[in-house]
Amino acid sequence: MHYTHLFNLSLAFTLSKLFISNVSNINVKNPLRGYKVLELSGIGPTPYAGQLLAGLGAEVTRITRPGALDLPIENRGKTSLELDLKTKTGRDTVLDMLPDTHIVFEGNRPGVAEKLGLGPKECDAINPALIYGRMTGWGQTGPWAQRAGHDINYIGLTGALHALGESDRPPPLPLNFIGDYGGGSQFLVIGLLAALLQAQKTGKGCVIDAAIVDGTISMMGIVYSLDHLGMWSEKRGSNLLDGSRPFYRCYQTRDGGYMAVGCLEPKFFEKMLGILDLNAQSYGDQNDANLWPKQTRLLTDIFKSKTRAEWEALFENSDACVTPVLTYKEAPSHPHNKARATHTERNGFIHPAPAPRFS
């Protein structure tokens, strides 16, 4: 059956499920305009990877299974087509779209796409220049490749989860930002775009094995570097960036809010002391570990003496690296975020705007 006829049949059958999100009101250039992407829909990092590509201007068609949840922001800018890939009609519809497609990616366990007849070999036979992305937690190989898992499990295997939080408490969960989106979606997109550049030169595509464990471990490079220099340890809550220093942590304010203190450098630290009306000599050496417990208690009491709004006003025009900790609902209204249009309102609710920017 010819592609046009088959696709039109499928499109007519799923017309009620078709969702096209218009992003023309977002002021961003589209460097991927003209590139066609097929997202074989999954959960976690897969839809976000498609969102990133669509935000860059790619024409992303999301192939979704019947009854799948439609996430409005993750799926913005995409055309959603409902297909049952376990059927011949669903599979053939995807295969017939491949000649005009530049990138296809999926987020199934290893071997599932092959069982559906949509694995790399089947796709390469139709379009040798096609980039084929595979997004998993554990990777395509290894003894855990077929195991189930979620973000918490993947980052638990990398050392990243263990490094978070205070030493006397279980590690806190960083939502799914570190694993799914950091180690997963963004490393998949990096691989897809790098392979796309290579395909333009050689006319030959390749398969991207993007594993959350691999990407997350890649982001751990700074920890291994500092460990090599004797500046990091496995003990949680004892290192430079994990809250052990009084000059790099969060403090509660009188009204239950929080301020983020990040004055690592001495010049910024001095500015903070000045605004807090603290004498540098009586406060003590910034880097004297013996003084940190006393200094932390002092700063804790000071920050609890005023509301978050009062501290925001005091630190507004300084380079002390002291800033408010906002909720996700407060963030769009902050003057800096408003000036940069980091959020946009569409269909009655707030969307994060595409990033990065292009000029």
FENJOFEN-V952254 format. One line per field, one symbol per residue. ss: DSSP state (~ for helix, > for strand, _ for the rest). psi: psi as a letter, one per 30 degrees, with the letter a starting at -180 (. if undefined). burial: 1 if it has 24 or more other C-alpha atoms within 12 Angstrom, else 0. A space follows every 50 residues. Layout:
# FENJOFEN-V952254
ss: ???
psi: ???
burial: ???
This chain:
# FENJOFEN-V952254
ss: __~~~~~~~~~~~_~~~_>>_______________>>>>>____~~~~~~ ~~~~~___>>>>>>_____________>>>>>_____~~~~~~~~~~~~~ __>>>>_____~~~~____~~~~~~~____>>>>>>______________ ~~~~~~____________________~~~~~~~~~~~~~~~~~~~~~~~~ ~~____>>>>>~~~~~~~~_~~~~~~~~___________________>>> >>_____>>>>>___~~~~~~~~~~____~~~~_____~~~~~~~~~~~~ ~~~____~~~~~~~~______>>>___~~~~___~~~~~~__>>>>__>> >>_______
psi: kleeeeeeeeeeegeffkjkkkgffkiklifgkfkkkkjjkalcfeeeee eeeefgfljkjjjklkgkkjjeefgkglkkjkkjffleeeeeeeeffeeg kekkllhllkfeeeefggleeeeefejfgkkjkjjleflfllfgegklll eeeefffffeeffkalfgllklkhbheedeedfdeeeeeeeeeeeeeeee efgkalkjjjkeeeeeeefgeeeeeeeegggklfjkgglegggfkfgiak kkleggakkjkhiekeeeeeeeeeefhkkeeeelkegjfffeeeeeeeee eeffflleeeeeeegeglhfhjlljllffeeffkeeeeefhflkkkhglk kklklalk.
burial: 00000010011001001110101001000101001111111111111111 11111111111111100001011111111111111000111111111110 11111111110010011111001101111111111111110000000011 11111111111111100000000001111111111111101110110000 00001111111111111111001000000001100111111111111111 11100011111111000011111011000000100100000100110011 01100101101101100011111110000001000000001111000000 111110000
